[in-house]
Amino acid sequence: MPWRVLQTMTTSKRSKASPDTPPVVPEVPLITFPVVAIGASAGGLDPIVAFLGQVPQESGLAYVVIQHLDPTQKAMLPELLQRATSIPVTEITHHVPLRANHIYVIPSNADLGVSKGRFVLREPLQPRGHRLPIDMFFQELASELGELAVGVVFSGMGSDGTRGMQAIKQAGGLTLAQHPDTAKFDMMPQSAIAAEVVDLVDYPEKMPEKIINYLFRSSFLSLPGREPNGRNCLHEIVNLLSEHTGNSFTDYKINTVLRRIERRMSLYQIPTMEAYVPYLRDNPAEIDLLFKELLIGVTSFFRDQKVWEYLKMVALPQLLAANPDGRAFKAWIPACSTGEEAYSLAMVFHEVVAGINPPSKYSLQIFATDLSADAIDRARQGRFSKNIVSDVSAERLQRFFVADKNDYCIKKEIRNMIIFAQQNIISDPPFTKLDILCCRNLLIYLNAKLQQRLIPLFHYALNRDGLLLLGSADTPGHFSELFVPLITSTRLYRRLDNLARQRLPTYFPTKVSLASPPTTSDTREASMPGKIQAHVEQLLLQKYSPAAALLNQDGDILYINGRTGVFLEPAAGKANWNIHAMAREGLRYELPGLIKQALQTDGLVRLKGLVVKDHMGQSVGVDLTAEALSQPESLSGMVFITFSSVPLAPEARRSRSPNPKVLELEQQLAQARNEIQAVRDEMQTSREELKSANEELQSTNEELQSTNEELTTSKEEMQSLNEELYTVNAELQSKVDDLSLVNSDMKNLLNSTDIATIFLDSALRIRRFTAPATQIYKLIQTDLRRPLSDIVNDLDYPDLETDALEVIRSLVFSERQVPTKTGRWYNVRIMPYRTIENVIDGVVVTFINITESKLLEAQLRQIQSGSATGREPGGSAS
């Protein structure tokens, strides 16, 4: 069998013996053969049948069919699939072992897993409409079998199977999807294809051969150490990747690179690397595919839940507590893939800060980078399929996501915390002055030499007491003096302040490291002029810059520079940061015109010679300038106002003699000012009312959004129910076709016997009859369900109904020879009618024409009677 070699290789990989211990019998894995998991939903019955119809009886593989089934109905799928193949098809029961050359079908209303070579059935955790049985089984199969796992996705709605295919591909297994053009519902295969986790897209009937060829070939691929010129071929492949993509893989673990190359070779049935190298040269698209194969990354929201809980409950609160006055934090996530971990960190930080008063004094800027441009593009979109419900709680989904037709979209407040960029961590400069660095499950793909370079780099990039989060299989290695673990099980470390590691490592291949790093004294001397300049500039701003305020177009104060207490004062009542309410007497009525003029004019607008009274009642001379800003873009549309104190003119200090005309004008002016102030107060009240109305509208909008999410959930449940009903309908249609065929066979059988037969139910109503029966009873097709006694007949058998009822009662058949009014004779046999469940449900009456036999019998009697009359008693024949 072709799997002997593959089984031997798998066994040797999974069992290790120490050279210092005596040889022991290695533990043989319970599953040493490949398992093909087939996921389907609505419209999936036909492709499953087409697939299994082409599977050889002795393929050496096991097949598991997972379909979305109605939890309230018993599945008919095993019976239907058994007709398409001679391989045994069985419905899975709990803890049954997997065996090669068998087909297994998931039961209804159960989640399926696999552990230690046996199936595990569980009660569904998710409500109906949110279950993802295909993803669940695919992921457990990938964890259990690794390279021996094969995932296939057929027709169906939704995206179930995509995450599972990703896990299978990451584990080194094979993934296939039905060609979308042949699927009745192409959403499931399209989702897997769009996620770039599918190795082959093909027609269902062609897949079995390709799966077997791939698995058979992959077990005979030569490694570079055994293949002639293998090392040279591997070196040439790495060079082609470097020339075509600009990225080198020389520091990746050789076994990782080899496994990825072997997968691509197996898909094209290329036996040696010497043949694969020219294929790469002639097909640049294959180099891109191999590059993506090497960059395959599996990520998910809140992977390793324990880590994120500790980060939320302990590590992040400690980091914030160390900065009680508030601070802008920075984080870096290299190898972020499609962004799930970056968004997870943003959500956790948002949750921690939300419990602090005020929360606005803390912020986090996350830099998420990856080598793959496609992964970065997908991460920037912030759109994720509906199957993230298995990783993200319902509370977080409602709080941080907006439900779309087929996806969940991350909310803007979380998206704005993250900057995504393409970066090569090996050759590009790192981000520095970080508080959090999250590098999970990247180091395991790199060789020890590169790991020894990256750990000091992480130390250099982090601030003092910064947090380093590594993957479950990663450690700082020999650099224990740089990081201290917080809890060993979480792989969360705190940076130690090691003075020997303060600079960027000189071996880091960046432009910075090409020059010799400056000494400590040089650094201090070089940095002094910059510090002096900053101090001088700060001193000048404090002593010589005028008081100023930055306003929006409504007059709300956004920023204040210098001492403005002489010109502005807080208004009484509710806190109000509007300049019209805060301006002191003497400025209050001039400011509106000045601001309006500035917004309508390019350049500075000046207003000189104003007099304002300070809090002591003293008069102060003021010059005002206002300018509408257009640059930078962030300040566009705002107004910048400066206040300059000037000496009062002597005539302004000198008291004037009262003038009746002046007094009248002053009274009119005061009245006008009071009216203006009243109008301004009304406008301010209107603004507050409008603001309150806006808040109510926002609240209504949130309620409508919540209602929309509930409707979306109901729609998903209806869609799931529709899928299940479609599957049930397909099964029932298959049953109907079978019953129709059986009905046709039975009808032809009965008619071919040429025996008059009538089927009666328990009430002696006609259920069915054959064509010859119409010669005895005057039957037509519309007589079905009518009592037999209502039908005119030629029989001289008035007790037929009585005998039929007696047969139903006693279960003993009755048989009589009955004449007809036309001189024919019939042998009438009445027998009980038994259903498949062995229940008596009527009688079957057959009429066998014995007229000819009766005529012969009568002739025979007549002959015998004549012979007896012609012979005299005691005489002899003449």
C-alpha positions in Angstrom: 0.0 0.0 0.0 1.4 3.5 -0.9 1.0 4.8 2.6 3.6 2.5 4.2 6.5 5.0 3.5 4.4 7.9 4.7 3.4 6.1 7.8 7.0 5.3 8.6 8.1 8.9 8.1 5.2 10.2 10.3 6.0 7.8 13.0 9.7 8.7 13.0 8.8 12.4 13.2 6.5 12.1 16.1 8.5 9.7 18.3 11.9 10.7 19.6 14.3 8.6 21.8 17.1 10.0 23.8 20.6 8.7 22.7 21.5 8.2 26.4 18.6 5.9 27.2 18.3 2.3 26.1 16.2 1.8 22.9 12.5 1.5 23.5 9.7 0.7 21.2 8.5 4.1 19.8 4.9 5.0 20.5 3.0 4.5 17.3 0.4 7.2 16.6 -3.1 6.0 16.5 -3.7 7.6 13.1 -1.0 7.0 10.6 -3.0 7.5 7.5 -4.4 10.7 5.9 -7.9 11.9 6.7 -9.9 13.9 4.2 -12.4 16.2 5.9 -15.3 17.4 3.6 -17.2 20.5 4.6 -20.5 21.4 2.9 -23.8 23.1 3.4 -26.7 24.1 1.2 -26.3 22.5 -2.3 -23.5 20.3 -1.0 -25.1 16.9 -1.5 -24.4 16.7 -5.3 -20.7 17.5 -5.1 -20.2 15.1 -2.1 -21.8 12.3 -4.1 -19.7 13.2 -7.2 -16.5 13.2 -5.0 -17.2 9.9 -3.3 -18.2 8.3 -6.5 -14.6 8.7 -7.7 -12.9 7.4 -4.5 -11.1 4.1 -4.9 -12.3 1.4 -2.5 -8.8 0.8 -1.2 -7.4 4.3 -1.2 -5.9 4.0 2.2 -7.6 7.2 3.4 -10.5 8.0 5.8 -13.2 10.5 4.8 -15.3 12.6 7.2 -18.3 14.5 5.9 -19.4 17.5 7.9 -22.6 19.2 6.7 -24.9 21.8 8.3 -27.9 19.7 9.4 -31.2 20.4 10.9 -30.8 19.6 14.7 -34.4 18.5 15.0 -34.3 15.9 12.2 -32.5 12.6 11.9 -30.0 12.8 9.1 -30.6 10.6 6.0 -27.1 11.5 4.6 -25.4 8.2 5.4 -28.0 6.2 3.6 -27.9 8.5 0.6 -24.1 8.5 0.3 -23.9 4.7 0.6 -25.7 4.4 -2.8 -22.9 6.4 -4.4 -20.0 4.3 -3.2 -19.1 0.8 -2.1 -17.0 2.1 0.7 -18.7 1.6 4.1 -20.6 4.8 5.2 -21.4 5.2 8.9 -22.8 7.9 11.1 -20.3 8.9 13.8 -20.9 7.9 17.4 -19.0 9.1 20.4 -15.4 7.8 20.8 -15.5 5.6 17.7 -12.0 5.2 16.2 -11.1 6.4 12.7 -10.2 3.6 10.2 -8.9 3.9 6.7 -11.1 3.1 3.8 -14.2 4.3 5.7 -16.6 7.2 5.2 -17.9 8.9 8.4 -20.8 11.3 8.5 -21.5 13.9 11.3 -24.8 13.3 13.2 -27.3 16.1 13.6 -27.3 18.5 16.6 -23.6 17.8 17.6 -20.2 19.4 17.3 -17.5 17.0 16.1 -13.9 16.8 17.2 -11.1 14.3 17.1 -8.6 13.3 19.9 -6.1 10.5 20.0 -7.5 8.8 16.9 -11.1 8.8 18.0 -14.1 11.0 17.3 -15.4 13.2 20.0 -19.1 14.4 20.0 -20.0 17.4 22.0 -23.2 19.4 22.8 -23.2 22.5 20.5 -22.1 25.5 22.5 -23.3 28.1 20.1 -27.0 28.7 19.4 -28.6 27.6 16.2 -27.5 29.9 13.4 -24.1 30.6 14.9 -22.5 27.2 14.8 -19.4 26.5 12.8 -18.9 22.7 12.9 -16.7 22.7 9.8 -14.2 25.2 11.2 -14.2 23.3 14.6 -13.4 19.9 13.1 -10.9 21.2 10.6 -8.9 23.0 13.3 -8.9 19.9 15.6 -7.9 17.7 12.6 -5.0 20.0 11.8 -3.8 19.9 15.4 -4.1 16.1 15.5 -2.7 15.1 12.2 -0.6 17.9 10.9 0.6 17.1 7.3 -1.8 14.2 7.1 -4.9 16.4 7.2 -6.8 17.3 4.1 -9.6 19.9 4.0 -12.2 20.2 1.2 -14.9 22.8 1.0 -18.0 22.4 -1.2 -21.1 24.5 -1.8 -22.7 26.4 1.0 -23.6 29.9 2.3 -21.5 31.8 4.8 -17.8 31.4 5.5 -17.7 28.2 7.6 -14.5 26.3 6.8 -12.2 29.2 6.0 -10.6 29.4 9.4 -10.3 25.6 9.5 -8.6 25.5 6.1 -6.1 28.2 7.3 -5.2 25.9 10.3 -4.8 22.9 8.0 -2.5 24.8 5.6 -0.4 26.2 8.5 0.0 22.6 9.8 1.3 21.5 6.4 -1.8 19.8 5.2 -3.6 20.0 1.8 -6.6 22.3 1.2 -9.1 22.2 -1.8 -12.2 24.1 -2.7 -14.9 23.4 -5.2 -14.8 25.6 -8.3 -17.3 28.4 -7.5 -18.8 28.2 -11.0 -20.0 24.7 -10.3 -21.4 25.4 -6.8 -25.1 26.1 -6.2 -24.1 28.4 -3.4 -20.5 29.7 -3.9 -20.1 31.7 -0.7 -18.2 29.1 1.3 -15.6 28.2 -1.5 -15.3 31.9 -2.4 -14.6 32.8 1.2 -11.8 30.2 1.4 -10.3 31.3 -1.9 -10.4 35.0 -1.1 -8.6 34.2 2.2 -5.8 32.6 0.1 -5.9 29.4 2.1 -6.7 27.0 -0.8 -4.1 25.0 -2.6 -6.3 23.6 -5.3 -9.6 24.8 -6.9 -11.2 22.0 -9.0 -14.3 20.1 -9.8 -15.5 17.6 -7.1 -15.2 14.5 -9.3 -11.5 15.3 -10.1 -10.4 15.9 -6.5 -9.9 12.3 -5.2 -7.3 11.5 -7.8 -5.4 14.7 -7.2 -5.5 14.2 -3.4 -4.1 10.7 -3.7 -1.4 11.7 -6.2 -0.4 14.6 -3.9 -0.1 12.5 -0.8 1.6 9.7 -2.6 4.2 11.9 -4.2 4.9 14.0 -1.1 6.1 10.9 0.7 8.9 10.3 -1.9 10.3 13.8 -2.3 14.1 13.9 -1.9 15.6 16.2 0.7 18.6 18.4 -0.3 20.9 16.3 1.8 20.0 13.1 -0.2 19.2 14.5 -3.6 22.2 15.1 -5.9 23.0 18.9 -6.1 20.2 19.4 -3.6 22.0 22.1 -1.7 22.8 24.0 -4.9 19.1 23.8 -6.0 17.9 25.1 -2.6 20.4 28.0 -2.8 19.2 28.8 -6.3 15.5 28.8 -5.2 16.3 31.2 -2.3 18.2 33.5 -4.7 15.2 33.5 -7.1 12.9 34.5 -4.3 15.3 37.2 -3.2 15.7 38.6 -6.8 11.9 38.5 -7.5 10.6 39.7 -4.1 13.5 41.6 -2.6 13.3 39.5 0.6 15.9 36.9 1.7 15.0 33.6 3.4 18.6 32.6 4.1 18.0 33.0 7.9 14.8 30.9 8.0 14.9 27.4 9.3 15.8 25.1 6.5 13.2 22.5 7.4 10.4 25.2 7.3 11.6 26.3 3.8 11.9 22.7 2.6 8.4 21.8 3.7 6.9 24.8 1.8 8.9 23.9 -1.3 7.8 20.3 -1.1 4.2 21.3 -0.9 4.4 23.4 -4.1 6.3 20.6 -5.9 3.7 18.0 -4.8 0.9 20.1 -6.2 2.5 20.0 -9.7 3.8 16.5 -9.3 7.4 17.6 -9.7 9.6 14.9 -8.3 13.0 16.7 -7.8 14.2 20.2 -7.0 16.4 20.1 -10.1 13.2 20.0 -12.1 11.5 22.6 -9.9 14.2 25.3 -10.4 13.6 25.7 -14.2 9.8 25.6 -13.5 10.3 28.6 -11.2 12.4 30.5 -13.8 9.8 30.0 -16.5 6.8 30.9 -14.2 7.3 34.1 -12.2 3.7 33.7 -10.8 4.9 30.5 -9.1 7.6 32.4 -7.3 4.9 34.7 -5.9 2.9 31.7 -4.8 6.0 30.2 -3.1 6.7 33.5 -1.5 3.1 33.6 -0.1 3.5 30.0 1.0 6.5 30.9 3.0 4.7 33.8 4.6 1.6 31.9 5.6 0.6 33.1 9.1 -2.2 31.8 11.3 -3.6 34.5 13.6 -6.9 35.1 15.3 -8.5 37.4 17.8 -7.4 36.9 21.4 -5.3 33.8 20.6 -4.3 32.2 23.9 -7.1 33.7 26.0 -5.0 33.4 29.2 -2.4 35.9 27.9 -4.9 38.6 27.0 -6.7 38.2 30.4 -3.4 38.7 32.3 -2.5 41.6 30.0 -5.9 43.2 30.8 -6.2 42.5 34.5 -2.5 42.9 35.6 0.1 44.0 33.1 -1.6 47.0 31.4 -3.1 48.4 34.7 0.4 48.3 36.2 1.8 50.2 33.1 -0.9 52.9 33.5 -0.4 53.1 37.2 3.2 53.9 36.7 2.1 57.0 34.7 -0.6 58.6 36.9 -0.5 61.9 35.0 -1.4 60.3 31.7 0.7 59.5 28.7 0.7 58.5 25.0 2.0 54.9 24.8 3.5 53.2 21.8 3.3 49.5 20.7 4.8 47.5 17.8 3.4 44.2 16.4 5.8 42.8 13.8 4.5 39.9 11.6 1.0 41.1 12.3 -0.5 39.1 9.4 -4.1 40.3 8.8 -4.2 42.4 11.9 -6.2 40.3 14.4 -3.6 40.6 17.2 -3.2 44.4 16.6 -6.9 44.9 16.9 -7.0 42.6 20.0 -4.4 44.7 21.7 -6.3 47.9 20.8 -9.5 46.5 22.2 -7.9 45.3 25.5 -6.2 48.7 26.0 -9.5 50.5 25.3 -11.3 48.3 27.9 -8.6 49.0 30.5 -8.6 52.8 29.9 -12.4 53.0 30.0 -12.3 52.2 33.7 -10.0 55.2 34.5 -11.2 58.7 35.2 -10.6 60.6 33.0 -9.8 58.1 30.3 -8.7 60.7 27.8 -5.3 61.2 29.5 -4.1 57.8 28.1 -3.7 56.8 24.5 -2.0 54.0 22.6 -0.5 54.2 19.1 0.1 50.7 17.6 2.5 50.1 14.7 1.5 46.8 13.0 3.9 45.6 10.3 4.3 42.5 8.1 6.3 41.4 5.1 3.2 40.5 3.1 1.6 43.4 1.2 -1.6 41.4 0.7 -1.9 40.8 4.5 -1.3 44.4 5.3 -4.0 45.5 2.7 -6.5 43.1 4.3 -5.5 44.3 7.8 -6.1 48.0 6.8 -9.6 47.2 5.7 -10.6 46.0 9.2 -13.2 43.7 7.8 -13.6 40.1 9.1 -15.9 37.2 8.4 -18.8 36.2 10.6 -16.9 33.2 12.0 -14.9 35.5 14.4 -17.8 34.9 16.8 -16.0 31.9 18.0 -13.0 34.1 19.2 -14.7 37.4 20.1 -17.3 37.6 22.8 -20.7 39.0 22.0 -20.0 42.0 24.2 -16.9 42.9 22.3 -18.7 42.3 19.0 -21.3 44.8 20.0 -18.9 47.3 21.4 -16.0 47.3 18.8 -17.6 46.0 15.6 -20.3 47.1 13.1 -22.2 44.2 11.6 -22.3 44.3 7.8 -24.1 42.0 5.3 -21.5 39.3 5.4 -18.8 40.7 7.6 -17.9 42.5 10.8 -16.2 45.9 10.4 -14.0 47.2 13.1 -15.2 50.6 14.5 -13.3 53.8 13.8 -12.2 54.4 17.4 -10.2 51.1 17.3 -9.0 51.4 13.7 -7.6 54.9 14.4 -5.3 53.5 17.1 -3.3 51.4 14.5 -0.9 52.2 11.7 -0.3 49.3 9.3 2.9 49.2 7.2 4.9 46.7 5.2 8.2 46.0 6.8 11.0 43.4 6.9 11.9 42.9 10.5 15.2 41.3 9.4 16.5 44.2 7.3 14.4 47.3 8.0 15.0 49.7 10.9 12.9 49.0 14.0 10.4 51.2 15.8 11.8 52.6 19.0 10.8 54.1 22.4 8.1 51.4 22.7 6.1 50.5 25.7 4.7 47.2 24.3 6.2 44.8 21.7 4.1 41.8 20.6 6.0 39.3 18.5 4.2 36.0 18.7 5.1 32.8 16.9 7.6 34.4 14.5 10.9 33.3 16.1 10.0 29.6 15.7 10.5 30.0 11.9 13.9 31.7 12.2 17.2 30.0 12.9 19.1 30.5 16.1 21.5 33.0 14.6 18.7 35.4 13.7 16.9 34.9 16.9 20.1 36.0 18.8 20.0 39.2 16.8 16.3 40.0 17.2 16.1 39.6 21.0 18.6 42.4 21.7 16.9 44.4 19.0 13.6 44.1 20.9 15.4 45.2 24.1 16.8 48.3 22.3 13.3 49.2 20.9 11.5 49.0 24.3 11.5 51.7 27.0 12.4 50.9 30.5 9.9 48.4 32.0 8.4 47.9 28.6 6.4 44.7 27.9 7.5 42.0 25.5 4.9 39.4 24.5 6.2 36.3 22.7 4.4 33.2 21.4 3.8 30.0 23.3 6.9 28.4 21.7 9.2 31.5 21.9 11.6 32.5 24.6 14.4 35.1 25.0 16.9 32.3 24.9 20.3 33.2 26.3 19.3 36.8 26.9 17.8 36.3 30.4 19.6 39.4 31.6 17.5 41.6 29.2 14.0 40.4 30.2 12.3 39.0 33.2 9.2 36.8 32.9 6.0 38.1 34.5 4.3 34.7 34.4 6.1 31.8 32.7 2.9 30.3 31.3 1.9 33.5 29.4 5.3 34.3 27.7 5.0 37.9 28.9 8.2 39.6 29.8 9.3 43.0 31.3 12.3 44.7 30.0 15.3 45.1 32.4 17.4 48.2 32.3 20.7 46.7 31.2 23.2 49.5 30.4 25.2 47.2 28.2 22.3 46.9 25.8 21.3 50.5 25.4 22.4 51.0 21.8 21.1 49.6 18.5 23.1 46.4 18.0 25.9 47.1 15.5 25.2 43.9 13.6 21.7 45.0 12.7 21.7 45.5 8.9 20.5 49.1 8.6 22.0 52.3 7.3 22.4 53.4 10.9 24.6 50.5 11.8 27.0 51.0 8.9 28.7 53.8 10.7 30.4 53.2 14.0 28.2 54.1 16.9 29.3 57.2 18.8 30.7 56.9 22.3 28.7 58.0 25.3 30.7 61.2 25.7 30.4 62.1 22.1 26.7 61.6 22.3 26.3 63.9 25.3 28.4 66.6 23.6 26.6 66.4 20.3 23.2 66.5 22.0 23.9 69.7 24.1 23.4 72.3 21.4 19.9 70.9 20.7 19.0 71.0 24.4 20.3 74.6 24.8 18.2 75.7 21.8 15.1 74.1 23.2 15.6 75.8 26.6 16.1 79.2 24.9 13.1 78.8 22.7 11.0 77.9 25.7 12.3 80.9 27.7 11.5 83.2 24.8 7.9 81.8 24.5 7.3 82.3 28.2 8.7 85.9 28.5 8.0 87.5 25.2 5.2 85.8 23.4 1.8 87.6 23.7 -1.3 86.1 25.2 -3.3 84.3 22.6 -6.2 81.9 22.0 -7.1 79.4 19.3 -10.8 79.4 18.4 -13.1 77.5 16.1 -15.6 79.3 13.9 -18.2 79.3 16.7 -15.9 81.1 19.1 -15.2 78.0 21.3 -11.7 78.2 22.8 -9.5 75.2 21.8 -6.1 76.3 23.1 -4.7 79.2 25.3 -1.1 80.5 25.3 0.3 82.8 28.0 -1.6 84.7 30.6 -5.1 85.8 29.4 -6.7 86.5 32.8 -6.6 90.3 32.1 -8.7 89.8 29.0 -10.8 86.7 29.7 -12.6 85.4 32.7 -14.8 82.3 33.3 -18.4 83.1 33.0 -20.7 82.5 35.9 -23.0 79.4 35.9 -22.4 76.3 33.9 -18.8 76.0 32.6 -18.6 77.7 29.2 -15.4 77.9 27.1 -16.8 80.2 24.5 -14.8 83.5 24.1 -17.9 85.6 23.7 -19.0 84.5 27.2 -15.5 84.8 28.7 -14.4 88.2 27.3 -14.2 91.0 29.8 -16.1 94.3 29.5 -14.6 96.4 26.7 -13.9 93.4 24.4 -17.2 91.5 24.5 -18.8 93.6 21.8 -15.8 94.1 19.5 -14.7 90.5 19.3 -17.7 89.2 17.1 -17.0 91.7 14.4 -13.2 91.1 14.5 -13.7 87.3 14.2 -16.1 87.7 11.4 -13.8 90.0 9.5 -10.8 87.7 10.0 -12.8 84.8 8.5 -13.7 86.8 5.5 -10.2 88.3 5.0 -6.8 86.9 4.1 -4.2 88.0 6.5 -4.1 89.8 9.9 -7.0 92.0 11.1 -6.1 94.5 13.8 -8.2 96.4 16.3 -6.3 99.0 18.4 -7.0 101.4 21.3 -9.5 99.2 23.2 -9.9 99.7 26.9 -10.7 96.8 29.2 -11.2 96.7 33.0 -9.4 93.9 34.9 -10.6 92.1 38.0 -9.4 95.1 40.1 -11.5 97.6 38.2 -8.3 99.1 36.6 -8.4 100.2 33.0 -6.0 98.5 30.6 -5.3 99.4 27.0 -5.5 96.4 24.6 -4.7 95.8 20.9 -6.3 92.8 19.2 -5.1 90.9 16.2 -7.0 88.0 14.5 -6.1 85.7 11.7 -8.0 82.8 10.0 -5.7 79.8 9.6 -5.4 77.7 6.5 -2.1 75.9 7.3 -1.4 73.3 8.6 -4.3 71.3 7.4 -5.2 70.2 11.0 -5.8 73.9 12.0 -7.6 74.9 8.8 -10.7 77.0 9.4 -9.7 78.1 12.9 -9.1 81.6 14.1 -6.0 82.7 16.1 -6.4 85.8 18.3 -3.6 87.6 20.2 -4.0 90.1 23.1 -1.4 92.9 23.5 -1.4 95.2 26.5 -0.6 98.9 25.5 -0.3 102.1 27.6 -3.5 104.2 27.9 -3.5 107.6 26.2 -3.6 110.6 28.5 -7.0 111.7 27.3 -8.4 108.3 28.1 -7.2 108.7 31.8 -8.5 112.3 32.1 -12.1 112.5 33.3 -14.5 114.2 31.0 -17.3 116.7 31.8 -20.7 115.2 31.4 -22.5 116.0 28.2 -26.3 115.4 27.9 -25.9 114.3 24.3 -23.1 111.9 25.2 -25.1 110.6 28.2 -28.0 109.9 25.9 -25.8 108.1 23.4 -24.2 106.1 26.2 -27.6 105.1 27.5 -28.7 104.0 23.9 -25.4 102.1 23.6 -25.9 100.4 26.9 -29.5 99.5 25.9 -28.2 98.1 22.6 -25.5 96.2 24.3 -28.0 94.7 26.7 -30.3 93.7 23.8 -27.3 92.1 22.0 -26.3 90.3 25.2 -29.9 89.0 25.5 -29.8 87.8 21.9 -26.5 86.1 22.6 -27.8 84.4 25.7 -30.8 83.1 23.6 -28.4 81.9 21.0 -26.3 80.1 23.6 -29.5 78.6 25.0 -30.5 77.5 21.5 -27.1 75.9 21.0 -27.4 74.0 24.2 -30.9 72.8 23.2 -29.6 71.8 19.8 -26.7 70.0 21.5 -29.2 68.2 23.7 -31.3 67.3 20.7 -28.2 66.0 19.0 -27.4 63.8 21.9 -30.9 62.4 21.9 -30.6 61.7 18.1 -27.3 59.9 18.8 -29.0 57.9 21.5 -31.8 57.0 19.0 -29.2 56.2 16.4 -27.5 53.8 18.8 -30.9 52.2 19.6 -31.5 51.8 15.9 -28.1 50.3 15.4 -28.8 47.9 18.2 -32.1 47.0 16.6 -30.2 46.5 13.3 -27.8 44.2 14.9 -30.6 42.2 16.4 -32.2 42.0 12.9 -28.9 41.0 11.5 -28.7 38.2 14.0 -32.2 37.1 13.2 -31.3 37.1 9.5 -28.2 34.9 10.2 -30.4 32.5 12.1 -32.9 32.4 9.3 -30.1 31.9 6.8 -28.7 29.0 8.8 -32.2 27.6 9.1 -32.6 28.0 5.3 -29.4 26.1 4.7 -30.5 23.3 7.0 -33.9 23.1 5.3 -32.2 23.1 1.9 -30.1 20.1 3.0 -33.2 18.3 4.3 -35.1 19.1 1.1 -32.2 17.7 -0.9 -32.3 14.5 1.1 -36.1 14.2 0.9 -35.9 14.8 -2.9 -33.5 12.0 -3.2 -35.9 9.8 -1.1 -38.8 10.8 -3.3 -36.9 9.9 -6.4 -36.1 6.5 -4.9 -39.7 5.9 -3.9 -40.9 7.0 -7.3 -38.5 4.4 -8.9 -39.7 1.7 -6.5 -43.3 2.6 -7.2 -42.7 2.3 -10.9 -41.0 -1.1 -10.4 -43.9 -2.4 -8.3 -46.5 -1.2 -10.8 -44.7 -2.9 -13.7 -44.2 -6.0 -11.6 -47.9 -6.2 -10.7 -49.1 -5.5 -14.3 -46.7 -8.1 -15.7 -48.2 -10.9 -13.6 -51.6 -10.2 -15.3 -53.3 -10.9 -12.0 -56.2 -8.8 -10.9 -55.2 -7.3 -7.5 -56.9 -4.7 -5.3 -55.3 -3.2 -2.2 -57.7 -2.2 0.6 -57.0 -0.2 3.8 -58.4 -1.2 7.2 -61.8 0.4 6.3 -61.9 -1.5 3.1 -61.3 1.6 1.0 -59.5 1.2 -2.3 -55.8 2.0 -2.0 -54.5 0.7 -5.3 -55.5 -1.7 -8.1 -54.1 -3.3 -11.2 -55.4 -3.1 -14.7 -56.9 -6.6 -14.9 -59.0 -5.8 -11.8 -61.1 -3.4 -14.0 -62.6 -6.5 -15.7 -64.2 -7.6 -12.5 -64.9 -4.3 -10.7 -66.0 -1.2 -12.7 -63.0 0.7 -11.5 -61.5 4.0 -12.7 -58.6 6.1 -11.3 -60.9 8.4 -9.4 -62.3 5.5 -7.4 -59.2 5.5 -5.1 -60.1 6.0 -1.4 -63.7 4.9 -2.1 -65.2 1.9 -0.2 -65.0 -1.3 -2.3 -68.7 -2.0 -1.6 -69.6 1.1 -3.6 -68.2 -0.3 -6.8 -70.3 -2.4 -9.2 -68.9 -5.9 -9.8 -69.7 -9.1 -11.7 -68.9 -11.4 -8.7 -71.4 -13.7 -7.1 -69.6 -13.1 -3.8 -71.8 -11.1 -1.4 -69.7 -12.0 1.7 -66.4 -10.6 0.3 -66.4 -7.6 2.7 -67.3 -9.8 5.6 -64.4 -12.2 4.8 -62.0 -9.3 4.4 -62.9 -7.9 7.8 -62.4 -11.4 9.3 -59.0 -11.7 7.7 -58.0 -8.3 9.3 -59.2 -9.6 12.7 -57.8 -13.1 12.6 -54.8 -12.5 10.3 -55.7 -15.9 8.6 -56.0 -15.6 4.9 -59.2 -16.6 3.0 -59.4 -18.4 -0.3 -62.6 -19.1 -2.3 -63.6 -20.0 -5.8 -66.3 -17.5 -6.9 -68.4 -17.4 -10.1 -69.4 -14.3 -12.0 -72.6 -13.3 -13.6 -71.0 -13.7 -17.0 -70.0 -17.3 -16.4 -66.4 -16.8 -15.4 -64.8 -18.2 -12.4 -62.1 -16.6 -10.1 -60.0 -17.9 -7.3 -60.4 -15.1 -4.7 -57.6 -14.9 -2.1 -57.7 -12.4 0.7 -54.5 -11.8 2.6 -53.4 -9.3 5.4 -51.5 -6.2 4.2 -48.4 -5.7 6.3 -46.3 -2.5 6.3 -42.5 -2.3 6.6 -42.9 -1.8 10.3 -44.9 -5.1 10.4 -48.2 -3.4 11.1 -51.5 -4.7 9.6 -53.0 -1.9 7.6 -55.7 -3.5 5.4 -55.9 -6.5 3.0 -54.8 -7.5 -0.5 -57.4 -9.2 -2.6 -56.2 -11.2 -5.7 -58.5 -12.6 -8.4 -57.0 -15.5 -10.4 -59.0 -16.5 -13.5 -59.8 -20.2 -13.2 -62.6 -20.2 -15.8 -60.7 -22.5 -18.1 -60.0 -24.9 -15.3 -63.7 -24.9 -14.4 -64.7 -25.7 -18.0 -62.2 -28.5 -18.2 -63.4 -29.8 -14.8 -67.0 -29.7 -16.1 -66.1 -31.5 -19.3 -64.3 -34.1 -17.3 -67.2 -34.6 -15.1 -69.5 -34.8 -18.1 -67.3 -37.4 -19.7 -67.1 -39.4 -16.5 -70.9 -39.1 -16.2 -71.5 -40.3 -19.8 -69.2 -43.3 -19.3 -71.1 -44.4 -16.2 -74.5 -44.2 -18.1 -73.4 -46.2 -21.1 -72.3 -49.3 -19.1 -75.2 -51.5 -18.0 -75.1 -53.3 -14.6 -73.8 -56.8 -15.1 -73.5 -56.3 -18.9 -70.6 -55.9 -21.2 -69.8 -53.3 -23.7 -70.8 -53.9 -27.3 
